[in-house]
Amino acid sequence: MANHKSALKRIRSNESKRLRNKYQHKTTRNAIKRLRELTDKKEAEALLPSVVSMLDRLAKKNIIHANKAANLKSNLVKHVASI
């Protein structure tokens, strides 16, 4: 167990950040799944910008790697174009 006040605070803040990151990551994964399941092109084109924005935010905060975000965005754009 930590002995210093700063170490105790770091444990608390790390846990809250971990939960926030987990929530954002899971929400984005669900949005991606929803987008991939869509068959209507209009709906998919409407949802795509919000999903891309979520991926950019995750990459900016280093929750996912920037290249992974780019690959996901590329594949989603290809998928929407092919509907």
C-alpha positions in Angstrom: 0.0 0.0 0.0 1.2 3.5 -0.7 2.6 5.6 2.1 2.7 9.1 0.6 -0.3 11.4 0.2 0.6 12.1 -3.4 0.8 8.4 -4.1 -2.7 7.8 -2.6 -4.1 10.7 -4.7 -2.4 9.2 -7.8 -4.1 5.8 -7.1 -7.5 7.6 -6.9 -7.0 9.7 -10.0 -5.7 6.7 -12.0 -8.8 4.7 -11.2 -11.2 7.5 -12.2 -9.2 8.1 -15.4 -9.2 4.3 -16.1 -13.0 4.1 -15.7 -13.5 7.2 -17.9 -11.2 5.8 -20.7 -13.0 2.4 -20.5 -16.4 4.1 -20.9 -15.3 6.2 -23.8 -13.6 3.2 -25.5 -16.6 0.9 -25.1 -19.0 3.5 -26.3 -16.9 4.0 -29.4 -16.7 0.3 -30.1 -20.5 0.0 -29.8 -20.9 2.9 -32.2 -18.6 1.2 -34.7 -20.5 -2.0 -34.4 -23.8 -0.1 -34.9 -22.4 1.6 -38.0 -21.1 -1.7 -39.5 -24.6 -3.3 -39.0 -26.4 -0.5 -40.9 -27.8 -1.3 -44.3 -29.3 2.1 -45.1 -26.7 4.3 -46.8 -28.4 7.6 -45.6 -28.3 6.5 -41.9 -24.7 5.2 -42.3 -23.6 8.6 -43.8 -25.3 10.4 -41.0 -23.6 8.3 -38.3 -20.1 8.3 -39.8 -19.0 11.8 -38.8 -19.9 11.2 -35.1 -18.0 7.8 -35.1 -15.0 9.4 -36.8 -15.0 12.2 -34.2 -15.1 9.6 -31.4 -12.1 7.8 -32.8 -10.2 11.1 -33.2 -10.9 11.9 -29.6 -9.7 8.5 -28.4 -6.5 8.9 -30.5 -5.9 12.4 -29.2 -6.1 11.2 -25.6 -3.9 8.1 -26.3 -6.6 5.7 -25.4 -6.0 4.0 -28.8 -3.0 4.5 -31.1 -3.3 7.1 -33.8 -2.6 4.5 -36.6 -5.4 2.3 -35.3 -7.8 5.2 -35.4 -6.7 5.9 -38.9 -7.2 2.3 -40.0 -10.6 2.1 -38.4 -11.7 5.4 -40.0 -10.4 4.2 -43.4 -12.3 0.9 -43.2 -15.5 2.5 -42.0 -15.4 5.0 -44.9 -14.9 2.2 -47.4 -17.7 0.2 -45.8 -20.2 3.2 -46.0 -19.2 3.8 -49.6 -19.8 0.2 -50.5 -23.4 0.1 -49.1 
